Amino acid sequence: MSETELEILQQLESDRQRLHMSYSNIEHRVKPVWMKHRKWLLFLLSCILLAGMVGLINHLAHHFHTVTPCLSPACQWASARLSTSADPFTQPCDYFLFTCGSDRLLLDSERRQRSHGFTLHAENQRKSVQSKQEDGGLRENKTLSRKAVLLQYLKKILETDSGMNSSAVQKTKGFYNSCLDTKSIETAGADPFLSLIKKLGGWAVSGQWNQTDFNTTLGLLMRDYNTFPFFNIYVGKDPYEAARGINKKYIQIDQPDLLIPIEWNSKTEKSRAKTETLRPFLASCQQYLNLLGAPKSSSLIHVGSFVSLSSQLAVASSPLDSRLSKGQLYQHMTIKELQRQAPAIDWLGCLQAAFHPLPLSADDDVLLHNLPYIVQMSNTIIKWQNKPELSNSAPLHTFMVLNLLHTLMPAMDSRFFETAKNFSMALGNSEEEAPRWKHCVLETERGFDSVLTHLLSKVTAQKEAEKIIQSVFHSFKSKLNEFEWTDQTSRQLVMEKVDSAIPKLWTTKEPSSEAKLDLLFSEMIVSNQNFFSNYVQLLSLRQKKRIEVLITEPEDIDILSVTPFLFGKKLLFPLGMFVPPLFHPTYPRAINYGAAGFLVAKDILHLLLPDISSQSKTVNAVGECVWTHYLTVSEKAGRGGGFPLSAAQQQEVWVQYTALQVALQAYHQNLMQQPNDTSLSGISYTRLFFRSFSQINCEADPYRDSMPFKPSFLITVICAKYNLCPTSPQCSIQTKQNSLQAC
């Protein structure tokens, strides 16, 4: 008999027992004439149920006698991947005594740390995980990164030639390929950027400068190159107005992202350039000028002026929380008034350039986020303009050109990248170098996000993904009925929050057609061997996006999003969650529910029940119960010395245990509706579900450090509780005398 048959028989038997109990409860209230026939009624009811069982068994035997294999290309890849992963059913107990991302036993490490007077610090585990080499979103130690999984899938989309591609798709893939063509980029060297400098009128560093107007150059950088050396601009609503139902959008002006490292003194409430970083910052600037062919005899003067100007601008900047506490955010002001307070900038002219061809007037309102900085920045510029000894070195123009270089750094050759990397290392950063393909996928997304959204929407089985979301959410709601609440008020608050939530796939109401995308990128000419030119063209397209955001309500989707979020009453799940190996429409549903279904359930629990530990007694009870099972396993493996769980650990154990139960229940309910699932390598449905879960159970999410053991251990707990597993795991939590308490 198959496991599914057994499950349904158990369910039917449970139903029969409930019917019998219901009959027993009411028999004392039944009229005497019926009491005489109660035995016959019970016998008749039993016969009916038995006949139903026999018929169902015959039906199931016909359908489940053999497991249908999945032979799609996606399944063949999944099968090969499955064959190289550990099967939790065949692992000894020691396998579960490692925490995710750790190369040491949890209990041993805990004891060792406690004996020296320290508690186990999760940061050490996190660093060990981050030091591993990524491989398709699963690191060597099987830690899942949803973002890495999505990037790998986007890479596959960009590198797949599907034949008939629209013009926009061809340009997107051409841009990606030109980014990968490092040979052409290295051959071009600094020449493309030097040509661009000449287009802007040259610069004093080379001795060839056409004395271009300051504000004219600034407007060009803002319009054509998305570069804002002295201040930032973006578009958005005033949240205080939005709270009153006013949805007007404004041009917003903020302090810039200065290139020089800054530190904030909370006592004096002033910023300054980090003293210890000035030497490496100066050295990196010097190297950039060398790479751009600047004469060594004069480059130090230009670099010194750049560092000095950057330091003076840094003094007036301040962190967001400080500006928020002082009420400096979202300050309304007309362009005319802004011109009066900060006269060094031609505000109307520069903003008209940035939002050309929109009509702007001096009476239009803008929003400021740091007026003291804007005023100080204007005074600093005027001061530098009035230094006659610096007239020939043009420090303000050089400052703008070096900021443009920073904007175009992703399109420069490896010498510039190495200079930036060396400076980053001098600041104490030690991030691993990302592979070139990842850099190129990210740069492609920055410019062609609408095309990638279109491509991902085409290949994602949205109907199937939506079904998983809905079935998991339905299973989650039914699970709430099993909770033991601290009081009725807590229960009511949670149920109201859950009942009002609307889970759905995050998609646009009106997906962009290929014709619309072709029109959007119609002016762009992509060369497969000129990444610099392609990149510059994308910068000018961002000006169009700013205008679109200002005058319309664009339905932008973050194509790189991989976690759901609450938007009003909507619980939105991004498309990026439903990509291989987490999900594929041709996969057996057991795989989809074991991976994507579990992640959906876990995210729902984290989002909707962040304070559940204070609202329900179930969290503590389940957490301690599962932990007791884990300690039993550790003792069987010869490891003792358990320690009590913290509140955060108890909640995370409960979250992941409940999420696995919810996903499994959703899958079984789906099986009852659609009995014909496929499988891989002849593995039974439930076991395939758990195998799928075990491949992604170690996830690099914000809650991972609160999980005191490898989540795949939960398989052994659920197998013991429900008796659903076709075979007992090698690391069984059953004792010889009796079973432990079911959690």
URPECOR-V865028 format. One record per residue. N is the residue number from 1. RES is the residue in one small letter. OMEGA is omega as a letter, one per 40 degrees, with the letter a starting at -180 (none if undefined). NEAR is the number of other C-alpha atoms within 10 Angstrom. D_LAST is the distance of its C-alpha to the last C-alpha in whole Angstrom. Layout:
N & RES & OMEGA & NEAR & D_LAST
N & RES & OMEGA & NEAR & D_LAST
//
This chain:
1 & m & a & 10 & 27
2 & s & a & 15 & 25
3 & e & a & 18 & 22
4 & t & i & 20 & 22
5 & e & a & 18 & 24
6 & l & i & 15 & 22
7 & e & a & 15 & 19
8 & i & i & 17 & 22
9 & l & i & 16 & 23
10 & q & i & 12 & 19
11 & q & i & 12 & 19
12 & l & i & 16 & 23
13 & e & i & 15 & 22
14 & s & i & 12 & 19
15 & d & a & 13 & 22
16 & r & i & 16 & 25
17 & q & i & 12 & 23
18 & r & i & 12 & 22
19 & l & a & 14 & 26
20 & h & i & 14 & 27
21 & m & i & 12 & 25
22 & s & a & 11 & 27
23 & y & a & 15 & 30
24 & s & a & 12 & 29
25 & n & a & 10 & 29
26 & i & a & 9 & 32
27 & e & a & 14 & 34
28 & h & a & 10 & 36
29 & r & a & 9 & 37
30 & v & a & 11 & 39
31 & k & a & 9 & 42
32 & p & a & 10 & 44
33 & v & i & 8 & 45
34 & w & a & 11 & 42
35 & m & i & 14 & 40
36 & k & a & 10 & 43
37 & h & a & 11 & 41
38 & r & i & 15 & 37
39 & k & i & 11 & 37
40 & w & i & 11 & 39
41 & l & i & 14 & 37
42 & l & i & 14 & 34
43 & f & i & 12 & 35
44 & l & i & 12 & 37
45 & l & i & 15 & 33
46 & s & i & 14 & 32
47 & c & i & 12 & 35
48 & i & i & 12 & 34
49 & l & i & 16 & 30
50 & l & i & 15 & 31
51 & a & i & 12 & 34
52 & g & i & 13 & 32
53 & m & a & 17 & 29
54 & v & i & 13 & 32
55 & g & a & 12 & 34
56 & l & i & 15 & 31
57 & i & i & 19 & 30
58 & n & i & 13 & 34
59 & h & a & 13 & 33
60 & l & i & 18 & 30
61 & a & i & 14 & 32
62 & h & a & 10 & 35
63 & h & a & 13 & 33
64 & f & a & 19 & 31
65 & h & i & 11 & 33
66 & t & i & 11 & 33
67 & v & a & 17 & 31
68 & t & a & 16 & 34
69 & p & i & 15 & 34
70 & c & a & 19 & 34
71 & l & i & 15 & 38
72 & s & i & 11 & 38
73 & p & i & 11 & 39
74 & a & i & 16 & 36
75 & c & i & 22 & 34
76 & q & i & 15 & 37
77 & w & i & 13 & 36
78 & a & i & 19 & 32
79 & s & i & 17 & 32
80 & a & i & 12 & 34
81 & r & i & 12 & 32
82 & l & a & 18 & 29
83 & s & a & 11 & 31
84 & t & a & 8 & 31
85 & s & a & 13 & 28
86 & a & i & 14 & 25
87 & d & a & 18 & 23
88 & p & a & 23 & 20
89 & f & a & 20 & 20
90 & t & a & 13 & 23
91 & q & i & 13 & 22
92 & p & a & 15 & 22
93 & c & i & 22 & 19
94 & d & a & 15 & 22
95 & y & a & 17 & 22
96 & f & a & 22 & 18
97 & l & i & 23 & 20
98 & f & i & 19 & 22
99 & t & a & 21 & 21
100 & c & i & 28 & 23
101 & g & a & 27 & 26
102 & s & i & 17 & 27
103 & d & i & 12 & 29
104 & r & i & 13 & 27
105 & l & a & 16 & 24
106 & l & a & 22 & 22
107 & l & i & 21 & 22
108 & d & a & 16 & 26
109 & s & i & 14 & 27
110 & e & a & 17 & 25
111 & r & a & 18 & 26
112 & r & i & 14 & 30
113 & q & a & 14 & 30
114 & r & a & 13 & 29
115 & s & i & 10 & 31
116 & h & i & 8 & 34
117 & g & a & 9 & 33
118 & f & i & 11 & 31
119 & t & a & 13 & 28
120 & l & a & 15 & 27
121 & h & a & 11 & 28
122 & a & a & 14 & 27
123 & e & i & 10 & 30
124 & n & i & 11 & 31
125 & q & a & 18 & 28
126 & r & a & 16 & 29
127 & k & a & 12 & 33
128 & s & i & 13 & 32
129 & v & a & 21 & 31
130 & q & a & 15 & 33
131 & s & a & 13 & 36
132 & k & i & 16 & 35
133 & q & i & 14 & 37
134 & e & i & 20 & 36
135 & d & i & 15 & 36
136 & g & i & 18 & 35
137 & g & i & 23 & 32
138 & l & a & 22 & 30
139 & r & a & 18 & 32
140 & e & i & 13 & 32
141 & n & i & 16 & 29
142 & k & i & 22 & 27
143 & t & a & 23 & 27
144 & l & i & 24 & 27
145 & s & a & 20 & 29
146 & r & a & 25 & 30
147 & k & i & 18 & 33
148 & a & i & 19 & 34
149 & v & a & 24 & 33
150 & l & i & 25 & 35
151 & l & i & 20 & 38
152 & q & a & 20 & 38
153 & y & i & 19 & 38
154 & l & i & 24 & 41
155 & k & i & 17 & 43
156 & k & i & 11 & 42
157 & i & a & 16 & 44
158 & l & a & 22 & 46
159 & e & i & 13 & 48
160 & t & i & 10 & 47
161 & d & a & 11 & 51
162 & s & i & 8 & 50
163 & g & a & 7 & 54
164 & m & i & 8 & 55
165 & n & i & 12 & 54
166 & s & a & 13 & 55
167 & s & a & 15 & 57
168 & a & i & 22 & 54
169 & v & i & 21 & 52
170 & q & i & 17 & 55
171 & k & i & 23 & 55
172 & t & i & 22 & 52
173 & k & i & 24 & 52
174 & g & i & 23 & 55
175 & f & i & 31 & 54
176 & y & a & 26 & 51
177 & n & i & 22 & 53
178 & s & i & 24 & 56
179 & c & i & 28 & 53
180 & l & a & 20 & 52
181 & d & a & 16 & 56
182 & t & i & 18 & 56
183 & k & i & 12 & 60
184 & s & a & 17 & 61
185 & i & i & 21 & 60
186 & e & i & 13 & 61
187 & t & a & 10 & 64
188 & a & i & 16 & 65
189 & g & a & 17 & 64
190 & a & a & 17 & 65
191 & d & i & 13 & 68
192 & p & a & 15 & 66
193 & f & i & 21 & 65
194 & l & i & 16 & 68
195 & s & i & 11 & 70
196 & l & i & 14 & 67
197 & i & i & 16 & 69
198 & k & i & 13 & 72
199 & k & i & 9 & 71
200 & l & i & 17 & 70
201 & g & i & 15 & 74
202 & g & i & 21 & 73
203 & w & a & 21 & 72
204 & a & a & 20 & 74
205 & v & a & 23 & 72
206 & s & a & 15 & 74
207 & g & i & 13 & 78
208 & q & a & 11 & 78
209 & w & a & 18 & 76
210 & n & i & 12 & 78
211 & q & a & 14 & 77
212 & t & a & 14 & 75
213 & d & a & 10 & 74
214 & f & a & 16 & 71
215 & n & i & 15 & 70
216 & t & i & 14 & 71
217 & t & i & 17 & 69
218 & l & i & 23 & 66
219 & g & i & 22 & 66
220 & l & i & 16 & 66
221 & l & a & 24 & 63
222 & m & a & 24 & 61
223 & r & a & 24 & 62
224 & d & a & 18 & 62
225 & y & i & 22 & 60
226 & n & a & 22 & 57
227 & t & a & 24 & 58
228 & f & a & 21 & 58
229 & p & a & 22 & 59
230 & f & i & 22 & 60
231 & f & i & 15 & 58
232 & n & i & 16 & 55
233 & i & i & 19 & 55
234 & y & a & 14 & 52
235 & v & i & 18 & 52
236 & g & a & 15 & 49
237 & k & i & 17 & 49
238 & d & a & 19 & 50
239 & p & i & 13 & 46
240 & y & i & 11 & 48
241 & e & a & 12 & 50
242 & a & i & 12 & 47
243 & a & i & 9 & 45
244 & r & i & 8 & 48
245 & g & i & 9 & 48
246 & i & a & 12 & 51
247 & n & i & 14 & 50
248 & k & i & 13 & 53
249 & k & a & 19 & 53
250 & y & i & 20 & 55
251 & i & a & 19 & 56
252 & q & a & 21 & 54
253 & i & a & 21 & 56
254 & d & i & 20 & 54
255 & q & a & 25 & 54
256 & p & i & 17 & 54
257 & d & a & 15 & 52
258 & l & a & 17 & 55
259 & l & a & 15 & 55
260 & i & i & 18 & 55
261 & p & a & 18 & 52
262 & i & i & 18 & 52
263 & e & a & 16 & 51
264 & w & i & 18 & 50
265 & n & a & 10 & 52
266 & s & i & 11 & 50
267 & k & i & 6 & 52
268 & t & a & 7 & 55
269 & e & i & 10 & 53
270 & k & i & 15 & 55
271 & s & i & 20 & 54
272 & r & i & 20 & 56
273 & a & i & 20 & 56
274 & k & a & 16 & 54
275 & t & a & 10 & 57
276 & e & a & 11 & 55
277 & t & a & 15 & 55
278 & l & a & 15 & 59
279 & r & i & 11 & 60
280 & p & i & 16 & 57
281 & f & i & 22 & 58
282 & l & a & 18 & 61
283 & a & a & 15 & 61
284 & s & i & 21 & 59
285 & c & i & 22 & 62
286 & q & a & 20 & 64
287 & q & i & 19 & 63
288 & y & i & 20 & 62
289 & l & i & 19 & 66
290 & n & i & 13 & 67
291 & l & i & 14 & 65
292 & l & i & 17 & 67
293 & g & a & 15 & 70
294 & a & i & 19 & 71
295 & p & a & 13 & 74
296 & k & a & 11 & 73
297 & s & a & 7 & 76
298 & s & a & 14 & 75
299 & s & a & 20 & 71
300 & l & i & 17 & 70
301 & i & a & 14 & 72
302 & h & i & 22 & 70
303 & v & i & 25 & 67
304 & g & i & 15 & 67
305 & s & i & 20 & 68
306 & f & i & 21 & 65
307 & v & a & 18 & 63
308 & s & i & 14 & 65
309 & l & i & 17 & 65
310 & s & a & 20 & 61
311 & s & a & 21 & 61
312 & q & i & 16 & 63
313 & l & a & 25 & 60
314 & a & a & 27 & 57
315 & v & a & 18 & 58
316 & a & i & 19 & 58
317 & s & i & 27 & 55
318 & s & a & 22 & 52
319 & p & a & 15 & 48
320 & l & a & 13 & 46
321 & d & i & 10 & 45
322 & s & i & 14 & 48
323 & r & i & 15 & 50
324 & l & a & 13 & 47
325 & s & a & 9 & 48
326 & k & i & 10 & 51
327 & g & a & 12 & 51
328 & q & a & 15 & 53
329 & l & i & 21 & 51
330 & y & i & 21 & 52
331 & q & a & 16 & 55
332 & h & i & 15 & 58
333 & m & i & 15 & 61
334 & t & i & 15 & 64
335 & i & i & 21 & 65
336 & k & a & 16 & 68
337 & e & i & 13 & 67
338 & l & i & 22 & 65
339 & q & a & 17 & 68
340 & r & a & 12 & 70
341 & q & a & 16 & 67
342 & a & a & 21 & 67
343 & p & a & 16 & 70
344 & a & a & 20 & 70
345 & i & i & 20 & 67
346 & d & a & 18 & 69
347 & w & a & 19 & 66
348 & l & a & 18 & 67
349 & g & a & 16 & 68
350 & c & a & 20 & 65
351 & l & i & 20 & 63
352 & q & i & 18 & 65
353 & a & a & 21 & 65
354 & a & a & 26 & 61
355 & f & i & 20 & 61
356 & h & e & 14 & 64
357 & p & a & 10 & 65
358 & l & i & 13 & 64
359 & p & i & 8 & 66
360 & l & i & 16 & 66
361 & s & a & 14 & 68
362 & a & a & 14 & 68
363 & d & i & 12 & 67
364 & d & i & 13 & 64
365 & d & i & 19 & 61
366 & v & i & 18 & 58
367 & l & i & 25 & 55
368 & l & a & 22 & 56
369 & h & i & 21 & 53
370 & n & a & 24 & 55
371 & l & i & 24 & 58
372 & p & i & 16 & 59
373 & y & a & 23 & 59
374 & i & i & 26 & 61
375 & v & a & 18 & 64
376 & q & i & 18 & 63
377 & m & i & 24 & 63
378 & s & i & 18 & 66
379 & n & i & 17 & 68
380 & t & i & 15 & 67
381 & i & i & 18 & 68
382 & i & i & 15 & 72
383 & k & a & 11 & 72
384 & w & i & 17 & 72
385 & q & a & 16 & 74
386 & n & i & 10 & 77
387 & k & a & 9 & 77
388 & p & a & 8 & 80
389 & e & a & 9 & 79
390 & l & a & 14 & 76
391 & s & a & 14 & 78
392 & n & a & 12 & 78
393 & s & i & 18 & 75
394 & a & a & 21 & 73
395 & p & a & 24 & 70
396 & l & i & 18 & 68
397 & h & i & 22 & 69
398 & t & i & 19 & 68
399 & f & a & 20 & 65
400 & m & a & 20 & 64
401 & v & i & 23 & 65
402 & l & i & 18 & 62
403 & n & i & 20 & 59
404 & l & i & 21 & 60
405 & l & i & 18 & 60
406 & h & i & 16 & 56
407 & t & a & 17 & 56
408 & l & a & 18 & 57
409 & m & i & 16 & 55
410 & p & a & 18 & 53
411 & a & a & 24 & 56
412 & m & a & 22 & 58
413 & d & a & 19 & 58
414 & s & a & 15 & 56
415 & r & i & 15 & 59
416 & f & i & 22 & 58
417 & f & a & 14 & 54
418 & e & i & 12 & 55
419 & t & i & 17 & 56
420 & a & i & 19 & 53
421 & k & i & 17 & 51
422 & n & i & 17 & 53
423 & f & i & 19 & 53
424 & s & i & 16 & 49
425 & m & i & 13 & 49
426 & a & i & 15 & 52
427 & l & i & 14 & 49
428 & g & i & 9 & 46
429 & n & a & 11 & 45
430 & s & a & 12 & 43
431 & e & i & 11 & 42
432 & e & i & 10 & 42
433 & e & i & 8 & 45
434 & a & i & 10 & 43
435 & p & a & 9 & 45
436 & r & a & 12 & 47
437 & w & a & 16 & 46
438 & k & i & 16 & 43
439 & h & a & 16 & 46
440 & c & i & 19 & 48
441 & v & a & 22 & 45
442 & l & i & 17 & 44
443 & e & i & 19 & 48
444 & t & i & 23 & 48
445 & e & a & 19 & 45
446 & r & a & 15 & 47
447 & g & a & 19 & 50
448 & f & a & 24 & 49
449 & d & a & 19 & 46
450 & s & i & 20 & 47
451 & v & i & 24 & 48
452 & l & i & 22 & 44
453 & t & i & 23 & 43
454 & h & a & 19 & 45
455 & l & i & 16 & 44
456 & l & i & 19 & 40
457 & s & a & 17 & 40
458 & k & a & 10 & 42
459 & v & i & 12 & 40
460 & t & i & 18 & 37
461 & a & a & 17 & 36
462 & q & a & 17 & 35
463 & k & a & 10 & 34
464 & e & i & 16 & 32
465 & a & i & 23 & 30
466 & e & i & 17 & 30
467 & k & i & 14 & 29
468 & i & i & 24 & 26
469 & i & a & 22 & 26
470 & q & a & 18 & 26
471 & s & i & 20 & 23
472 & v & i & 28 & 21
473 & f & i & 25 & 22
474 & h & i & 14 & 22
475 & s & i & 20 & 18
476 & f & a & 23 & 17
477 & k & i & 15 & 19
478 & s & i & 13 & 17
479 & k & a & 15 & 14
480 & l & a & 14 & 15
481 & n & a & 11 & 16
482 & e & a & 9 & 12
483 & f & i & 14 & 12
484 & e & a & 15 & 13
485 & w & i & 20 & 17
486 & t & i & 14 & 19
487 & d & a & 11 & 22
488 & q & i & 10 & 23
489 & t & i & 11 & 25
490 & s & i & 14 & 22
491 & r & a & 19 & 21
492 & q & i & 12 & 24
493 & l & a & 11 & 25
494 & v & a & 16 & 22
495 & m & i & 15 & 23
496 & e & i & 10 & 27
497 & k & a & 13 & 26
498 & v & a & 19 & 24
499 & d & a & 10 & 26
500 & s & a & 12 & 29
501 & a & i & 18 & 28
502 & i & a & 15 & 30
503 & p & i & 21 & 28
504 & k & i & 18 & 31
505 & l & a & 21 & 32
506 & w & i & 21 & 35
507 & t & i & 18 & 38
508 & t & i & 14 & 42
509 & k & i & 7 & 43
510 & e & a & 7 & 46
511 & p & i & 13 & 46
512 & s & i & 13 & 49
513 & s & i & 10 & 51
514 & e & i & 17 & 52
515 & a & i & 11 & 56
516 & k & i & 12 & 55
517 & l & i & 18 & 53
518 & d & i & 18 & 57
519 & l & a & 12 & 58
520 & l & a & 14 & 56
521 & f & a & 20 & 57
522 & s & a & 12 & 61
523 & e & a & 10 & 62
524 & m & i & 16 & 61
525 & i & a & 13 & 62
526 & v & i & 20 & 60
527 & s & a & 15 & 61
528 & n & a & 18 & 59
529 & q & i & 19 & 61
530 & n & a & 20 & 61
531 & f & a & 26 & 58
532 & f & i & 23 & 60
533 & s & i & 17 & 62
534 & n & a & 23 & 58
535 & y & i & 21 & 56
536 & v & i & 17 & 59
537 & q & i & 19 & 59
538 & l & i & 21 & 56
539 & l & i & 21 & 56
540 & s & i & 18 & 59
541 & l & a & 20 & 57
542 & r & i & 18 & 54
543 & q & i & 19 & 57
544 & k & i & 17 & 57
545 & k & i & 12 & 53
546 & r & i & 17 & 54
547 & i & a & 18 & 57
548 & e & i & 14 & 54
549 & v & a & 17 & 51
550 & l & a & 20 & 54
551 & i & a & 13 & 56
552 & t & i & 9 & 53
553 & e & a & 9 & 49
554 & p & a & 11 & 48
555 & e & a & 12 & 45
556 & d & i & 12 & 44
557 & i & i & 15 & 40
558 & d & a & 16 & 39
559 & i & a & 22 & 39
560 & l & i & 21 & 37
561 & s & a & 17 & 34
562 & v & i & 19 & 31
563 & t & a & 17 & 29
564 & p & i & 21 & 28
565 & f & i & 18 & 30
566 & l & i & 15 & 30
567 & f & a & 10 & 34
568 & g & i & 10 & 35
569 & k & a & 13 & 32
570 & k & i & 15 & 32
571 & l & a & 20 & 29
572 & l & i & 20 & 31
573 & f & a & 25 & 30
574 & p & i & 20 & 32
575 & l & a & 26 & 34
576 & g & i & 27 & 33
577 & m & a & 25 & 29
578 & f & i & 29 & 30
579 & v & i & 23 & 33
580 & p & e & 22 & 32
581 & p & a & 25 & 30
582 & l & a & 26 & 28
583 & f & i & 24 & 29
584 & h & a & 22 & 32
585 & p & i & 19 & 33
586 & t & i & 15 & 34
587 & y & i & 25 & 31
588 & p & a & 22 & 29
589 & r & i & 25 & 26
590 & a & i & 29 & 23
591 & i & a & 29 & 25
592 & n & a & 28 & 25
593 & y & i & 33 & 22
594 & g & a & 28 & 20
595 & a & a & 28 & 22
596 & a & a & 26 & 24
597 & g & i & 33 & 21
598 & f & a & 30 & 19
599 & l & i & 23 & 21
600 & v & a & 24 & 22
601 & a & a & 27 & 18
602 & k & i & 21 & 18
603 & d & i & 19 & 21
604 & i & a & 25 & 21
605 & l & i & 20 & 18
606 & h & a & 17 & 20
607 & l & a & 14 & 23
608 & l & a & 16 & 22
609 & l & a & 15 & 20
610 & p & a & 13 & 21
611 & d & a & 12 & 21
612 & i & a & 21 & 17
613 & s & i & 19 & 16
614 & s & a & 14 & 19
615 & q & a & 21 & 19
616 & s & i & 17 & 15
617 & k & a & 15 & 13
618 & t & a & 20 & 10
619 & v & a & 24 & 11
620 & n & a & 19 & 11
621 & a & a & 15 & 8
622 & v & i & 20 & 6
623 & g & i & 21 & 9
624 & e & a & 19 & 9
625 & c & i & 20 & 6
626 & v & a & 22 & 6
627 & w & i & 22 & 10
628 & t & i & 16 & 10
629 & h & a & 22 & 9
630 & y & i & 23 & 12
631 & l & i & 20 & 14
632 & t & i & 19 & 14
633 & v & a & 23 & 15
634 & s & i & 20 & 18
635 & e & i & 14 & 19
636 & k & i & 16 & 19
637 & a & i & 15 & 21
638 & g & i & 10 & 24
639 & r & i & 17 & 22
640 & g & i & 15 & 21
641 & g & i & 11 & 22
642 & g & i & 18 & 19
643 & f & a & 12 & 19
644 & p & i & 9 & 17
645 & l & i & 17 & 16
646 & s & i & 11 & 18
647 & a & i & 15 & 18
648 & a & i & 14 & 18
649 & q & i & 22 & 16
650 & q & a & 24 & 13
651 & q & a & 25 & 14
652 & e & i & 24 & 15
653 & v & i & 27 & 12
654 & w & a & 25 & 10
655 & v & a & 25 & 13
656 & q & i & 23 & 13
657 & y & i & 24 & 9
658 & t & i & 21 & 10
659 & a & i & 26 & 14
660 & l & i & 28 & 13
661 & q & a & 20 & 11
662 & v & a & 27 & 14
663 & a & i & 31 & 17
664 & l & i & 23 & 16
665 & q & i & 20 & 16
666 & a & i & 24 & 19
667 & y & a & 26 & 20
668 & h & i & 20 & 20
669 & q & i & 15 & 21
670 & n & i & 19 & 24
671 & l & a & 16 & 24
672 & m & i & 11 & 25
673 & q & i & 9 & 28
674 & q & a & 9 & 29
675 & p & a & 14 & 28
676 & n & i & 15 & 31
677 & d & i & 17 & 29
678 & t & a & 20 & 31
679 & s & i & 23 & 29
680 & l & i & 24 & 30
681 & s & i & 15 & 32
682 & g & a & 13 & 30
683 & i & i & 14 & 27
684 & s & a & 19 & 24
685 & y & a & 26 & 23
686 & t & i & 21 & 19
687 & r & i & 22 & 20
688 & l & i & 23 & 23
689 & f & a & 25 & 20
690 & f & i & 26 & 18
691 & r & i & 25 & 21
692 & s & i & 25 & 22
693 & f & a & 28 & 19
694 & s & i & 23 & 20
695 & q & a & 24 & 23
696 & i & a & 25 & 23
697 & n & i & 25 & 20
698 & c & a & 23 & 22
699 & e & i & 20 & 23
700 & a & i & 21 & 26
701 & d & a & 12 & 25
702 & p & a & 7 & 25
703 & y & a & 13 & 22
704 & r & a & 21 & 22
705 & d & i & 20 & 23
706 & s & i & 17 & 20
707 & m & a & 22 & 17
708 & p & i & 22 & 17
709 & f & a & 23 & 17
710 & k & a & 20 & 17
711 & p & i & 22 & 15
712 & s & i & 25 & 16
713 & f & a & 23 & 13
714 & l & i & 24 & 11
715 & i & a & 23 & 12
716 & t & i & 21 & 12
717 & v & a & 24 & 8
718 & i & i & 19 & 8
719 & c & a & 19 & 11
720 & a & a & 21 & 9
721 & k & a & 15 & 7
722 & y & a & 10 & 10
723 & n & a & 14 & 13
724 & l & a & 16 & 15
725 & c & a & 20 & 16
726 & p & i & 15 & 20
727 & t & i & 12 & 20
728 & s & i & 16 & 17
729 & p & i & 20 & 17
730 & q & i & 13 & 20
731 & c & a & 20 & 17
732 & s & i & 18 & 15
733 & i & i & 21 & 12
734 & q & i & 17 & 13
735 & t & a & 10 & 15
736 & k & a & 6 & 19
737 & q & a & 6 & 18
738 & n & i & 7 & 15
739 & s & i & 11 & 11
740 & l & i & 16 & 9
741 & q & i & 13 & 6
742 & a & a & 13 & 4
743 & c & none & 18 & 0
//
